[in-house]
Amino acid sequence: MDFKRWEKVSRSLLTIKRSRTGLGLFAARAIEKDTRIIEYTGKLLTTAQSNEKGGRYLFTVNSRWTVDGTTRRNIARYMNHSCRPNCEPEIENKHIFMYARKNIKAGEELTYNYGKEYVDEFIKPHGCKCSVC
């Protein structure tokens, strides 16, 4: 399936609405385990540029590159953190795709683990508010 068509299908699976931690991304219908759900998109920055910019929507691809997911066109940015997530990012050639780690029910919030560095800097000071914690 070509990327543009996949992106359109992907967006039809998702909805943005209020969650316990603000806005969140939710499954509009059931999603099977191992399904590629969405790409985390944005401008590709060097590590030096991302360190200078800072912010909450920076997603490290590798030691040299980071995706700046600040743009609202990147609806994957609405996926919240969870200590027991139902999604997992996979990096493929500087692209970040979110995959279902398990079967996800319609109406369920899509979450992934943001990683220790992000949690320590942005979440820990205020306390984790994921459904597990």
C-alpha positions in Angstrom: 0.0 0.0 0.0 1.5 3.4 -0.9 2.2 5.8 1.9 -0.5 8.5 1.1 -3.2 5.8 1.0 -1.9 4.1 4.2 -1.9 7.5 6.0 -5.5 8.2 5.0 -6.5 4.7 6.2 -4.5 5.2 9.4 -6.2 8.5 10.3 -9.6 6.9 9.8 -8.7 4.5 12.7 -8.0 7.3 15.1 -9.7 10.2 17.0 -8.4 12.9 19.2 -10.4 13.5 22.4 -10.0 14.3 26.1 -8.1 11.9 28.3 -7.2 11.8 31.9 -4.0 13.8 31.1 -5.3 16.3 28.5 -5.9 15.4 24.9 -5.2 11.9 23.8 -5.3 9.7 20.7 -8.0 7.0 20.7 -8.9 4.0 18.5 -12.0 4.8 16.5 -12.4 1.1 15.9 -10.7 -2.1 17.0 -7.0 -2.5 16.0 -5.3 -5.8 15.8 -1.9 -6.6 17.4 1.1 -5.8 15.3 -0.8 -3.3 13.1 1.1 -0.2 12.0 -1.1 2.6 13.3 0.5 5.9 12.5 3.8 7.7 11.8 5.2 10.2 14.2 6.0 13.0 11.7 7.7 16.4 11.6 10.8 18.2 10.6 14.0 16.2 10.9 16.6 18.0 13.0 20.2 17.2 13.9 20.9 16.4 17.5 22.5 19.8 17.9 19.4 21.6 16.5 17.1 19.5 18.8 19.2 20.3 21.9 19.1 24.0 21.1 15.3 23.9 20.4 14.2 21.8 23.3 10.6 20.9 23.9 8.2 18.1 24.5 7.5 16.8 21.0 11.1 15.9 20.1 11.5 12.2 19.3 15.0 10.8 19.0 15.6 8.7 15.9 19.2 7.9 16.6 22.4 9.6 17.9 22.4 12.0 14.9 18.7 12.8 14.2 15.5 13.8 16.0 12.0 14.4 14.6 10.4 17.6 15.8 6.7 16.5 16.1 5.5 20.0 17.2 3.2 20.5 14.1 -0.5 19.8 14.7 -0.6 17.9 11.5 1.4 15.2 13.4 -1.6 13.6 15.2 0.7 11.0 16.7 1.8 13.7 19.1 -1.4 13.2 21.0 -0.4 9.7 22.0 0.2 9.9 25.8 2.7 8.1 28.0 1.9 4.9 29.8 4.0 2.8 32.1 2.1 -0.2 30.5 1.5 1.0 26.9 -0.5 -0.7 24.2 1.7 0.7 21.4 5.4 0.7 20.6 7.5 2.9 18.3 9.7 1.3 15.6 12.2 3.3 13.7 12.6 2.5 10.0 15.0 4.7 8.0 14.5 7.9 10.0 10.7 7.3 10.1 9.0 6.6 13.4 6.0 4.2 13.2 3.7 3.3 16.0 2.6 -0.3 16.2 -0.1 -2.0 18.3 1.6 -4.2 20.9 -1.7 -6.0 21.6 -5.3 -6.0 20.4 -6.8 -2.6 21.0 -10.5 -2.1 21.5 -12.5 0.7 19.9 -12.5 3.7 22.2 -9.3 2.7 23.9 -6.6 5.4 24.3 -3.3 4.7 22.4 -0.2 5.0 24.5 3.5 4.3 24.4 6.3 4.5 26.9 8.1 7.9 26.4 11.3 6.5 27.9 13.3 7.2 31.0 14.9 10.5 30.0 11.6 12.1 29.0 9.8 10.7 32.1 12.5 12.0 34.4 12.5 15.5 32.9 8.8 16.1 32.2 6.6 13.6 34.0 8.3 12.6 37.3 8.4 16.2 38.7 4.5 16.3 38.5 3.8 12.6 39.0 2.8 10.1 36.4 -0.9 10.2 35.6 -1.2 7.2 33.4 -4.0 4.7 34.1 -1.4 2.3 35.7 -0.1 4.8 38.2 
